[in-house]
Amino acid sequence: MIKFVRSTDVLPLRSLVLRNGKPLQECVFPFDDAEGSFHLANTRDHDIISVVTFHAANHRKFEGKGYQLRGMATLPEYQGKGAGNELVNFAITYLRGQNANYIWCNARKAALSFYKGLGFEIVSEEFEIEGIGAHYEMYLKIK
């Protein structure tokens, strides 16, 4: 089941999957509690198995109202089984209702096929995020 959750609810999975178990306070994003930000969780039997965060942020290359996708994380045993797809598809529907025009993200190189499968396109050259690895900017027009 997909539901809106608090910013603190997404931190344990961010830590486990995206930050190699770093302390939760090191997994907080500056905009987590900003106006227009929201967090989604996909649950099975009341346990969070996948999370994602969105915040209002226009991208310099695109016109209209944009949202940045960040902190996409799924428990390893659920990866490749649709949990992340369900979250992003829910968010796309929700953001259309918020009159957003597009979603963009900095996708890890290892996650390119996931985002491409959802219809995102690569819009940058490869770049490095220190301590995390190779990334690409990706874009999905939703309206």
Summary of the structure (lengths in Angstrom):
residues: 143
radius of gyration: 14.2
end to end distance: 25.2
largest distance: 41.0
contacts: 425
relative contact order: 0.16
helix: 30%
strand: 36%
